[in-house]
């Protein structure tokens, strides 16, 4: 996954499987059940041949009906027997089996027990068929007919000769009978010599009559195969679905409406907080511009951006707003075009879209002109040359454009008294631009005797017309316009007297930055030689912006320039922001010292205060009424307060990638954790942070105990801890392995805790004393990759789990964490939660062509009516539940600017929480509409009455 400039990320490397399974030509697709199977006798490959073991049973042992299992044959026992192959099927083996039908037909009742050797991809046993009253002996050919499906159209011609040859080989029934008897005798010897296989055979005999191993009707025996990166994943169809093909997938009646946005982007953005006359603070995070009423504590949202917002500015009328976004990429990796939106903050209507298809990578800074009442907009993009462009706001057309510099540019603004003058600043520079008849002239600020700082972080205009800059040295520099002094060229330097030819050619060299296309090569070499020989000429070259050539080309003239008039020591560390006050005063915000200082008009310090360390450094300041201030910080908080009363946080958020999300089982609160080592508890009703603690390691997953008094948090080192919600104290902690944990899930009654780890194990704990005492119960061992998701059954006895290699496994916890190899037995099991991204009931959430990592999380609502999906393309989807057919339609929602890492419904299903990764944003969605009724009843009625139709295209909102 690729990370772009705005932190837009396809996915966290740490959470993705590596290496990936072998990829075939087939991507995500399904092979549905075919009602009419070809009755041609088509043998399976020899590695999937059936053995009849009637004679292999111990004397007096009754023959079980319809029982099948795996039989591992030992090479060398018979000439006709082949060597055992690996359970792990590679890419070539997948191609070999790709012609086989994905539909498992029911096995007719028999009077003998047959052991069927099958190398299933999932390694599970085959489903069983109950016996019936009168049963006849089936031959291997008959078994073959019922198990084999039609050839795929692509390979039918290729397999025709193979089918005919193998059919002739098995055509003599008597000869085949003798051959099978011989094999059965050999297998009996094998069972005698292999205690493990003998025990397995006894287990199969003992379980032959158990309800869980039996099949029902034809439709109950069906299965669907989905392919991800060429790997087949078998899904067994539940019993209540009578006709899978006739199921009709529709978008859910429920919809989502953005209710609240948690967070603020202050860690890497400047000048992104303003106060509107409406009483609202305007700022941004992810793809959303938030308008937060600081007194009413309500939010409105501007949501027309298609990727992360990077910059913001307020029009002189205090109503219109301009916001610029990054380019980003779509789901196919193609770049999206960045642009600037000019919109009305009252109506949230977009008035103008500026520069679509013009800017590269993104928009770094924007500014409205002031002298002409905001007629023009100045933009700096994120290209290598940081193009500076001026646009007509009313027409949306470009007025002028020029390359600014290859160095980083932090800010741009118009001179408030003259819209033809523009200033930019950034790394080691401050440039003064003059715009005349569509052409730019650039002059560089001269530091002269003052130390040149590494970064010019910000600037403002004083009431006297001077320019004030804040830099990385902690100084405020006052710049004024004056004629250049020869002393600025260096100590003792004088402007050299040049001949006409030397002056003219030197000017051409200066303007062309050393390019020789404008002059004769010999002349060029002479000038370069003179430049190297004469120190004065070198100084002249370095300060070329101070001079211009006279009209006759004979004289270099000194030009007006901006020079440092005064240096004021302001902060320890960088000066991150400057803000002018109405009376001519000035506010400055510090980095390292975290101070806010108020200065008089002549830069005399008047008052100062220091913001708490937990909020970080001062990023930007907005004046509310001359006394009250809004402060944006580098740790993504917005503070409100005064110098007298101090500051309190009105907006808070995480500062690094987030993964852990859990909602309380009975209250309107939820918990988050991430790479910033913070564990935060949020209130969905009051839209605020209840508390936050910092851990020694970063958290990746969390889960509430059903009683709601404690919550467990899984960390990046294999360690996990249990926190008391009231006291915030750690009441229990443990360590399982030394790799990161990915899932913390309590059983429905709270008696067990399942811990999913990246070491491929699921650790099970007994929970006592209301979630305060934990003792190891067992360990689920069977996955071949890291655990990604898991869910408990409603009775608390079973677990369904997914892993990084797209595996679906089922576990009997009550029986000692036993792996259920016959996955067919779990097709009708009911699950207390549904967060596994792979399963029959959520198969339709996968888009065609998905690589297996495109969906990071999903969550079924408690009503079991809808399922929310978090994908790698910044989208939140809402599907009908269940959605077992491919290309299921959904409602799609924008807002996040990075891969969506998690989603979760609140306990009442009134809201959905979604969490971004790198965008550090939490979105709270209100669930609108919907009806009543159980999903199983809805699915059953649809299955019974539906007719075969094409699924509609996904609905987008």
N, C-alpha and C positions, 0 to 999 in steps of 0.2 A: 504494500500500500504506500501511496506517495503522500508526503506532507507538503502542502503548498505554503505560500507566504502568510496566509492568514491562520495557519494551524489547521487547515482543512486536511483531514487525514482519512485515508481509506480504511484504517484500522490499526490497532496497536499490535506491534510485532510480538509483544510478549504474550498476547492472548490468542495468537493464531498458530495452527498446527504447522510444525516443520520437522522433517520435510513433508511435502504434500504427497498424497497417494498418486500412483501413476495415472496419467490422464489419457483417456481414449478420445476418439472422435465424438463420442456421444457426450453431451453435456447434461444439464438437469432436464430429465424427461421421465415419463412414466410409460409403462406398458400395461394397459388395462386388461381386464379379463375378457376373453373372447368366448362368446356363448357357444359357437359351433366349432368343435375341434376336428381336425383332420384325422380320420380313422386309419390312415395308411400306417402300416407297421414300421415305425421309425425307431431304430434302437438308439438309446443314449450312448454317449461316448463310453468307452470301456471303463473309465474311471468312475462311472455312475451306473454300474450294473447291479441288478437285483439278484440276491441269493435266496433260495428257498431252503430253510433250515428245519424242515419237518423232522428229519432223522437226527438232527443235531441236539434235540432236546434230551435231557436226562430221562431215563426209563420212568414211566409212570407220570411224567409231568404233563398236565393238560395243555393242549395247544391254545394259545391266546389268539384272539381274533383281531386282525387289523393292526397289529403292533409292528412298528418299524423303529429302527434305531441305527446308529452308526456302527459299522464293523470295520476295524482297522486290520487289514490282512498283512501277514508277515511274508515278505518276498521269499521265494524259493520253495514254498510248500507244494505248489502245483506248477506244471509247465504253463498252464493257461492263465495262472494268476499273475497280475502285474505288480510292480513295485508300488509301495505306498507313496502318495504324493503329499506335499505340504498342505496344511490347513489354510495357510495364507495364500490367496490366489493372486497372481501377478497380472500384469496387463495382457500378456499373451494368452493366459488361461481365460481371461475375460472375453477375449475375442473368440476363443474356441467355443465358449458357452453362449455367446451372444445370440445364437440362432434359436436357443431353447425358449419355450413358452414361459412367460412370467406367471401364468395361472396354474395353481396347484389344484388338480382335479381330485374329487373325493375317491377314496379307495373302496372298492366293493368289499363287502364282508367275506371273510375266508375262514376256513376251518384250521388253517395252519398259521404259525407265526412266521413272518418274513422279516428279516433284518435288511433294511435298505441302506446302502452306503452312499451318502451324498456329501459332497464337499460344498456345503452352503457357504456363502460369503460371510454370513454372520456367525457361523459356527454353531448354530442351534439345531436341535433335533427337529424332525419333520412332525407335523400335526398328525393326530391319530384318527382312525375311523371306527365307529362302533360296529359291533357285529349285528347280524340279523338272524331270523329264524332258520331258514334254509339257505345254506351257503355251499358253494361249489368251489373246488380247487381251481385256482387261477394259475395259468402258466406265466412264465417270464414274459412272453410276448404280450399277454393280456395286461399284465402290470405295466408293460412298456407303453401300450396304447393309452392307458388312462393317465400316465404321467407325462407323456410327451405332448407338446403343443405343435402347432403348425410352424413351418419354417418362415423366417422373415422374408419379405419379397426380395430383398437384396441378395440373400444368400440361397434362395431356393434353387436356382439353377446350379450353383456351385455344389450343393449337397445332393443333387439328384442321383448321381452315380453312387455316392456313399450310401444313400438310403437303399437303393436297389441291391447293392452288393451285400449289405448286412442283413437285409430281409431274406435273401436267398440262403444265407449262412444259417439262419434260424428257422428255415422252412420245414425241416423234418421234425415233427413233434416227438417221435420216439427217440431219435438221436439226441434231441435237445433234452429230453427227460433223463436219459442216461448221463448226459454231461452234467446236469444239475445235481443228480444224485451223487456223482463223484465229487463235485464241489462241496456238497453238504457234508459228506463224510470227512473231507479235509478240514472243513470249518469246525466240525465236532472235535477233531484232534486239537485244533487251535484253541477252542474253549477249554479243553482239558488242561492244556499247558499254560494258559494265560489266566491267572486268577482274576485279574482286573476285568478282563472281558467277560469272564464267567459271571462275576458279580453284576456287571452291567446288563448281561442277558437276563439274570434273575430279576434285576430291578425293572426291566422292561416287561417281564412276565407279570410281576406283581402289580405294576401300574397299568396293565392293559385294560382293566375294567374301571379305572378311576374316571370320574366325570371330566376332570381337567384334560385328560389325554384323548378324549373322544371328539369326533367331528359330528356336526349336525347335518343340515341340508347342504345342497350344492353351493348355495351362496355363502354359507358359513365357511366353506373351505377355500374361498377365493383369497388371493393375495395380489397386491400391487407392488410393482418394483419402480422405485425412483432412482435415477442415476445422478450422482454428483461427482464431477471430475472423473467420469467413467466408472465409478464404483457403484454397484447396485445395492440399494437399501430396500429390503423387503418389508412391506407393510401389510398386516393381516386385517381384513375387513371385519368390523364388528358384526354380531349376529343380527342386530336390528336394522341393518341395511340389506334390503331384499334385492335391489337392482342398482348396483353402483353406477352403471353406465347412464342411468336415467336421472341421477342426482343433478339438480340445478343449483349452481352457485350464484348468489346474489350479494350485492353490497349490503352491509348491515343498515338497519333503520337508525341506529345510533350514529351520532356525529360528534366531533370534538370542536370545542371553541376555546381559544387561548384565554385563560383566566388570569394568570400571573407569571411574571418572569423573575426568577431569582438570579441575582448576580449583576456585575458591572465590569466592563473591560478597562481596567486601569493599569494593568501590569505592563502593557507594551503600546499603549496609545496615549496621545497628548491632546490637550484642548478639546476634550470630548464631554464636557459637562457645562450646561447653560441653564439659566433660570428664565422662565417665560412670564410675561405679565399675567397669565392665567393662573399663576401660583404653582405651576408644574416645573419640575426639574426634567430636562431632556438629556438623555444619555443613551448609550447603546451597549449591547452584548450580543454575540452571535450574529444572526441576520435580522434582529429586531431592534428598532429604535423605540425606547420606552419613554413615555411621558407620565411621570409620577407626581401626583399632587401631594405636596409635602404636608399639608394640613389634613386633608380628607383621607389620605392614605389609600388612594385609588390609582389604578394604572390604565392608560390607553396605549395602544401599540401601533406603530407604523410598520407594515410587514410586506412591503413591495420589493424588498431586496432579495436577490436570489443567492447571495453568498454573504460572507462575513462583512459587516460594516467596519470601516477602518478610520473614518474621519467625519467630522461634524462641524457645522458653522451656522450661526444665526444671522439672519438678514437684518439690516438696519431698522426695518419696520417691526421687529420683534415677533413676527408672526410666521413668516416663511423660514424654512429650514432647508439646508443643503446637506446631504449625506452621501459619502462615497463608499464603494464596496470593492472588494478584491475580485480577481477573475474567477478563481475556483475551477473545478472540473466537474463534468457530468459523470453519470454512472459508467460511461464507456471510456473515461479518461480524457475526453476531449475538453480543451479549455473553454470556459464561458467568458463572455465579454464583460469587462468591468464598465461601470458607468457612475454618474452622479445623478441623484434624484433631487429635484427641487419640489418641495411639497408644503402644503398648508397645515400648520400645526393645530388649527382649530377644527378643520373638517377631515384631516388626514388624507386629502385628495392630492394625487401627484399632479403637479403643474407642468413640469418639464423633465425630460430625461436627456441628460447631457453626455455627449462623448461616447455613445455606444459604438464600439468598433474602432475607437481612436486610441484609447489608453491601453497600455501594456501592463499585464500582471495585476494591476490594481491602482486605486487612487489613494495617495498618501496624505495629501493635505488639500484643503479647499478654503476659500475666503471670498466674501462679497466685498465689492467696492462700497465706499461710504459717501464720498463727495458727490456722486451722482445718484444717491438714494438706491444703491444696490443694482444698478443697471448691468454690471458685469460680474462674472464669477471667475476667479483665478484657480487653476488646478495644477497640482504637481502629481505626476504618476509614478509608478514603481518600476519603470524601465531602467536600464543601465544608465541612460543619459539623464534620467529624471526630467522628462520633458515638462516645460513650463508653458501653459496655454491659458489664454483669456477668452471667455465665451460671453456672448450676448444672452442674458438670462431670459429675455422675452422671446427672442427668435430661436434660441437653442443652437445658434451657429457659432463657429469658431472665428474669433477676431484676429488672433495672432498666436504664434507658437515658436519656441526656441529650445534648444538643448541647454539645460542649466549646468549640470556638473555630474561627474561620475561618482562623486561622494554622496553619502546619505544626506537627505534633506529632511529636516524636522518640522519646519513651519514656513508658511507663506502668508503675506497680507498686503493689502493696498495701503498707501499713505492716506489717512482719513481726510486730508485736505487737498489731495491731488491724485486722481485715479490713474494718471499716467506713470506714477512712481510705485514700484512694487519691490518688496524686500523678501529675500529668502535666506534661511540660515540652516546650518547643519554641521557636519563634521569639518572642523578646521576652516570654516568660512562663514562670511556674511556678505551677501551680494546685494547691490543696489541697482535695480533695473529701471530703465526709462523706456516707455512705449510711445513711439511716434510714427504715425501713419502705417501701423501694422508691423513695425520693425522694432526689435528690442536692442537696447544698448546696455551693456553690463559694466559696472564698476565694482571693484572689490574693496571691501573695507580694509584699511591699513592699520595694523596693530602697532607699528613703529617700535617705540621703546618698551611697550608693554608685552608681557609674555603671551604668546599665542596659545589659547586654550585648545584642547583636543576637540571639544564639542561646544558649539553655540546652541544651547538647548531651546531657547525661547526668546521672544522680543515683543515689545509693545511700543506705542507712540505716546510721548508725553504731551501735555497741553501746549507746550512751547514748540512742538514740532521735532524735538530731538527723538532719537531712537535709543531705547534702553534694551540691552540684551543681558540674559542670564547665561552663565557658562559653567562648564564642568570644574572650574577652579573655585567656584563659590563666589564669584564676583558679579556685580552689576556694572556694566560698561555703558557710559553715555557717549553716543556718537553725534557729531555735528558736521555740518557741511562747511568746507573751506577750501581755498586754493592749496594745492600740494606744495609742501615745503621740501627743498632739496635735501634737508636733513633726514627726511623719511627714507631716502635711498640708502642710508647707511652713514656711519660716522666719517666726516671729512669728504664725502662724495660730492662731486659736482656734475651737472649735466654736461656731457661732452659736446664740443662743437663738431658737427658732422658735415661732410660735403653733401651736395645734392644727391649724388648717386648712392652714397652710403645710407643717407637718411631714408630715401625712398625705398631702397631695397630692404633695409632693416624693417621698415614698416610693413612691407609685404610679407617678410618672414614672420613678423609678430602676428599679423592677421591670419596667416595660413598655418600658424603653429608649426613652422619648420617645413611646410610642404614646398617643393621646388617647382611645381607645375606653372607658377605664375612668373617665372623668370628664367633667364638663360642659366644653364647648369654651371658655367664657369663663374658667372657673377655670384651665384648662390654659394659656391665653394669659397670664394673670396670673403664673403660676408661671414660665413660660419667660422673661417679662420680668424677673422678680426674679432668675432665674439669670444673665441677661446683665448685670444691674446690679451684683450683689454678687459680688465676687471670692471671698469665703469660701464662698458657696454653690456656685460653680463648682468650688472645691477639694473641697467635700463631695461633689459629683456625681462627680468623678473618683475619689474614694476611697470610693465607696458600699459597697464590700464590707467596709469596716471597721465598719459600723454595722448595727444592726437596729432596728426600730420596737417600742416597748414595747406591751404588750397593750392599754393604753387608747388607743394611737395618739397620745399627746401628746409622747413623748420619743424622741429618737434615742439608742440605747444603743451604747457602744463594745463591740465583740466581740473574742474572742481571735483572733489572727492569727499567721502565721509571718513573722518578720523576720530579717534578716541579723544574725547574732551575730558573725561573723568572716569576714575575707577573707584568703585565702592565695594568694600568687603562686606558680604552679606551672610553667607552660610558656610558651614563646614560640609564639604562635599558639594555636589552639584546644586545649582539653582534650576529646579525643574519647571517652574511656572512663574509668570508675572501677570498681575491683574490690576488694571487701573481703576480708580474710584472716581466718583463724580466730582468731588471737590479738588481733584488733582493729586490725591494721594496714591500710594502704590502698595500692593500686597505682593509678597514673594513667598514661595514655598520651597523648602529645602529637602534635599534627599537624605543624606546621611544623618543630619541632626533632626530631621522630621519637624522642623519649626516653621511656623507661619509668622511672618514679621510684617507689621504695618509701618510704612514710611511716609514722611511728609513729602510735599511737592519738591522740596530741595534735597530729598534723600537723607533725611535725618530719621533714625529709628524712633518710633513712638511706642508701639506695643508689640508683644510677641507671646506666643504660646507653643507648646509642644504636644503633638498628637500621640496617643498611646502606641507603643511599639508593635502591638499585635496587628495594627492596621497598616503598617508599612510606612513608606515615605509619601510625601505630598506629591501628587501627580498633576492636579489642576485645581483651580479655585474659581468659584462663581459667586459674584456679589448678589445678595438678595435685596437688602434695603440699606446698604451702607454700614450696617452694624452686624446683621446676621449673615453668615457665610455658608456655602456648600463646598465641601472639599472632597475631591476624588483622590484615592490613594493607590499605591502600587500593589496592594494586596486586595484589590478588587472590592473596596468598600466606598460608600458615599457617606460622609459625615455632615452633620448639621449642628451649628452652634455659633457661639460668640467668643471673643477674647475673655470676657468676664466669666461666663458660665461654663466654658469648655465645650467639647464636642462629643456628640453621641452618634452612633451608626444608625442610619435609616435604610441602608442597602448593604447587604453583605453577600459574599459568595466564596466559592472555592477558588484557588489560585493555580491549580494544576489539574491534570487529567483525572477524571472521575470514572469509577466503575461500580462501586457498591451502592445499592439502593434497596431499601426495605420499608414497607408501610406497616403501621401498627394494626394489630388485629381488631381493635375496637375503638380507637381514638383517631382523631383527624391530625395525626402527626406522622412524619416519616424521617428516616435517617439516611444520611449519605456519607460516603468516605472515598478517598482518592489518594493520588500520588503526593498531595501536599501534606500528608500525614494528619489531616484534620478529620475528626468524626463530628458531624453536625446533626442536630435534631431540629427539624423545622415544623412549624405549625401551619397547616393548610388553610385554616379559617382566618387567622390573624395575619397570615402572610409574613411571618417573621422568623428569625432564628431564635429558638428557645435557649440552646446552649451549644457550645463547641469546645472540644478538647483536642489536644495535640498528642499524638502517639510517637513512640520512638521509631516505628516503621510504618510504611504506608499501608492502608487498608484497601482491599479489593472486593470484598463481599460482606454481606450482613444479613441477619435474619432475626425476627422477633420471636420470642417464646410465645406460645398461644395464650398464656395468662397475661401477657402484656407488661410484666414487671421488669423483664431483663431483655437485653438484646446481645447477640453474639456477633463478633466482628472477626473476619478472617484476614490475616496479614500476608505480606509478601514473602515471609521467611518460613512459612509452615506453622507459625505460631497463631493461636487464636485466643481471644479473651471475651469474657462475658461482663457487660456493664449494667449496673443498676440505673434505671432511667431517672430516678429521683435524686440519688446522691452522686451519680456519675462515677461511682467507684467501681473498680474491677473486683468482682465477686468470685471469679474463677478464671483460670487460664491454663492452657496446655499447648503442646507442640506435637504435630504429626508430620514427620518427614522434614525435609529441609527445602522444599520447593513451595512456590506460592499457592495459596488456597483460592478456589474459584467459586465455591458454593457453600453456604451455611443454611441448612434447612431442617426445621423441627418437624416431627411427626404431628398429625392433627391433634392428638391428645397431649402433646408435649412430653411424652415419656421417652422419646429418642431424639437425638440430634445427629444428623448426617453431615459430614464434612468432606466435601469434594476437593481433591488436591491435584496439582500438576504432576505428582509422582505416580499417577494412574490409579490410585486407590481411593475408595470411599471409606472413611472411618466412622464407625457407629458408636455412639455413647448413650448410656443410660442416664436419664435426667431425673433428679429427685430434688426435694426441698425447694419446690416452686422455681426451678431453673437455676438453683445456686450450687448444686453439686452434680458433678459429672464423672462417670466411671466408664472406662472402655468396655464396650460390649463385643465388638468384633470389627472385621475389616473385609470389605468387598474387593476381591482380587479377581480380575478378569479382563479389564480394559487394556488395550494395547497402546493407548494414548491418554493424554491428560483429560481430566473430567471437565466438562464445560457446563452442564446443567443436570439437575436431578429433581424428581418430584416423588412425593409419598402417595400411596393409595389412601383412599378414604378410611379404610379400616386400620391404617397404620402398620400393616404387616409387610408391604412390598414397596420397592423403589424402582422407578424407571430412570435411566441415566443416559446421557449422551457424552461422547468423547470427541477429541480433536480430530480423529480419523473417521468421523461420521458413523459411529457405531451406536446402536440402540441395544441396551442390555436391561434385563429385568432381574431383580434380586428378591429372594425370600428372606427377609430379615428375621422373622420369628423362628425360622428353621436354622438360624445360625449364619446369616449373611450368605446364603447359598445362591449361586448363579442358576437361573432358570433357563436351561438350554433350549427348551421348547417354547419359543416366543409366542407361538400360536395360543398358548394357554392364557396369555395376558391380553388378548384382543378385546375382551369385554370388561376388563377391570376398570373401575372408576377411580379417578385420581383427585386428590384433595386440591391440588393446584396443577396448573399446566404451564410450565416454563421451558420444557424441553423443545428445542427448535426442530427436532426430527421426530416424527411420529405421524401415524395415519391421520389424526384429527387436525393436523396443521400442515399437511403436505402441500396444500394450495398456496401457502404464503411464499413459497420459493419461486422466484422468477426464472424463466428459461435462460440458461447460460450461467447460472450462479455457480460460484466456485467453492461453495461450502462455508465461506467465511463472510458472505455478504450480509447475513443476518446475525446480529450480535446477541439479541435477546428477544423474547416474547413473553407475554403474560395474558392468561385467560381471565376474564372478569369473574367475580364471585357468582354472578348470575348464570354463568356459562353460556352467555349469548354472543359475546364478541371476544376477539383476541387482538391485542395490540402488539405491533412488531417494531423493533428498532433495527434499522439497517445501516450499512456502511456509507450511504449516500445522503446523509443528513436528513433523512425522512422518517416520519412516524406514520405507520399504516394502521388502519382499523379494518379488520376482516370479520365477517360472520364466523361464529363458531358453532359447529366444526366447519372446517374448509378443507375437505379431503381430496379435492380435484385440482389439477394443475390450472394455472392462470386464473385463479379465483379473483374476482373483482374486489376492490377495496377503496376506502377513502384515504387520501394521502395528504399529509400536512407538512408544511415547511416551517422553518424557524431556527433550527439548529444550523450551525456553521461548521460542524465537524461530525465524524461518525457518531451515531447515537448508540451509547453503550448499554443503556438499560431502560426498561419501562416497567411500571407497576401501578395497579389500580389501588385506590384507597379501600378501606374495609367495606364501605357502603356502595362502591362503584360510582360514586358521585363525581370523582375526579380521576384523571390519569396523570401520573408523573413520568416525565421523560428526561433523560440525562445525557448531555453532550459529553464528548471526550475532551478534546483539546480546547473546545470553546468555553469550558468551565461554566456552562449554563444549565439551569434546571428550569424546565417549562412545566407549568401546571395547567392541564387542560380540563375544562368542564365537559362532562359527558351529557350530551343533549339528546332528547327524543328516546326512542326505544320503546319496547313493549314488555309484556310479561310472557311467561312460558318457558319451560325447560328446553334446553337445546336438544336433549335426546328425543323428546316428544316431537319437536319440530323436525328433526332429521328423519325420524321414523315416518312421520306423515308425508314428508316430501318424498321419501324413498318409495312409499307405497303408491303414491298417486302421480308422481312426476312422469313426464315424457321426455324423450331425448331431445335436447336443444343445445345450441351453442352458447357457451357462457358469454355474457356481455363484457365489453371492455371495462377495465377498472375505472371507477368514478374518481375524479380528482377534485379536491376542494382546496 
